[in-house]
């Protein structure tokens, strides 16, 4: 019986982390200037929606549909978020894709140097990194709990 309560609590913590991470991801993309049109922004928007849905499912009876996959999914989401942040930090640009070296049409006639320097200064989103690390730890805990409880 104690294992059930621990599993429920772990699932609830996982849901809370997924909900906050998903919402933060969506808010950071929609409130950031021009991020939605960048590769990084599109990835974060997609991940935000998926993680948010995962968090909601964890709060419903449908959580059993995820079974033992919930922990590894959280690990996967967090690694994608961390990889995205690393690429943004290394390239200094929110657009780390094939066209990242080209000037954006959004800059119009104003020199693209100004837009590039503003984007380069943005770098890592430390809030996203912190949430991704929490999600990674949550996924590891969820995965280990499932393994430990099924072995008993």
C-alpha positions in Angstrom: 0.0 0.0 0.0 2.9 2.4 0.8 4.2 1.8 -2.7 0.9 3.0 -4.2 1.1 6.3 -2.3 4.7 6.8 -3.3 3.9 6.1 -7.0 1.0 8.5 -6.9 3.1 11.2 -5.3 5.9 10.7 -7.8 3.3 10.9 -10.6 1.9 14.1 -9.2 5.3 15.7 -8.9 6.0 14.7 -12.4 2.8 16.2 -13.6 3.5 19.5 -11.8 7.0 19.7 -13.3 5.6 18.9 -16.8 2.8 21.5 -16.5 5.2 24.2 -15.4 7.8 23.3 -18.0 5.2 23.1 -20.8 3.6 26.4 -19.8 7.0 28.2 -19.4 8.1 26.9 -22.8 4.9 28.1 -24.5 5.0 31.5 -22.7 8.7 32.1 -23.5 8.1 31.4 -27.2 4.9 33.4 -27.5 6.2 36.4 -25.5 9.7 36.5 -27.0 10.2 38.7 -30.0 10.4 36.7 -33.2 11.2 33.4 -31.5 8.1 31.7 -32.9 9.6 32.1 -36.4 12.9 30.5 -35.4 13.8 26.9 -35.4 14.5 27.0 -31.7 11.1 28.7 -31.0 9.2 26.2 -33.1 10.9 23.3 -31.3 10.1 24.8 -27.9 6.5 25.5 -28.9 6.0 21.9 -30.0 7.7 20.5 -26.9 5.7 22.8 -24.7 2.4 21.5 -26.1 3.6 17.9 -25.8 4.9 18.3 -22.3 1.8 20.2 -21.2 -0.5 17.4 -22.6 1.7 14.8 -20.8 1.3 16.7 -17.5 -2.4 16.9 -17.9 -2.7 13.2 -18.7 -0.6 12.4 -15.6 -3.4 14.1 -13.5 -6.2 11.9 -15.0 -7.1 8.3 -14.9 -5.6 8.0 -18.4 -2.1 8.1 -16.8 -2.2 4.3 -16.9 -2.1 4.5 -20.7 1.4 5.9 -20.4 2.4 2.9 -18.2 6.2 2.7 -17.7 6.9 5.1 -20.6 6.2 8.3 -18.6 9.6 8.5 -17.0 11.6 7.8 -20.2 9.4 10.3 -22.0 10.2 13.0 -19.4 13.9 12.2 -19.8 13.6 12.6 -23.6 11.7 15.9 -23.4 14.3 17.3 -21.0 17.2 16.2 -23.1 15.6 17.9 -26.2 15.1 21.1 -24.2 18.7 21.0 -22.9 20.1 20.3 -26.4 18.0 23.2 -27.8 19.4 25.5 -25.1 22.9 24.3 -25.7 22.6 25.0 -29.4 21.2 28.5 -28.7 24.0 29.1 -26.2 26.7 28.0 -28.6 25.5 29.6 -31.8 24.3 32.7 -30.1 21.2 32.6 -32.2 17.6 31.4 -31.8 17.8 30.1 -35.3 20.3 27.3 -35.3 19.0 25.7 -38.5 20.2 25.8 -42.1 19.3 29.5 -42.7 20.9 30.8 -39.5 23.6 32.6 -41.3 21.2 34.5 -43.6 19.6 37.8 -42.7 15.9 37.6 -41.9 13.3 39.4 -44.0 11.8 40.6 -40.7 14.6 43.0 -40.3 13.5 44.9 -43.4 15.9 47.6 -44.5 17.4 48.1 -41.0 20.9 46.5 -40.9 20.8 42.9 -40.0 23.8 43.5 -37.7 21.5 45.1 -35.1 19.2 42.1 -35.1 22.1 39.6 -35.0 23.7 41.3 -32.0 20.4 41.4 -30.1 19.8 37.7 -30.7 23.4 36.8 -29.9 23.1 38.5 -26.6 20.1 36.4 -25.6 22.0 33.1 -25.1 20.8 30.5 -22.7 17.4 30.7 -21.0 18.5 29.8 -17.5 14.8 29.3 -16.5 14.3 26.7 -19.2 17.6 25.0 -18.3 16.5 24.8 -14.7 13.1 23.4 -15.6 14.7 20.9 -18.0 17.1 19.7 -15.3 14.1 19.3 -12.9 12.3 17.4 -15.6 15.3 15.2 -16.2 15.5 14.3 -12.5 11.8 13.7 -12.4 12.0 11.3 -15.3 14.9 9.5 -13.7 13.0 9.2 -10.4 9.8 8.0 -12.2 11.8 5.5 -14.2 13.6 4.2 -11.1 10.3 4.0 -9.1 8.7 1.9 -11.8 11.7 -0.4 -11.9 11.9 -0.7 -8.1 8.1 -1.2 -7.5 7.8 -3.8 -10.3 10.7 -5.8 -9.0 9.0 -6.3 -5.6 
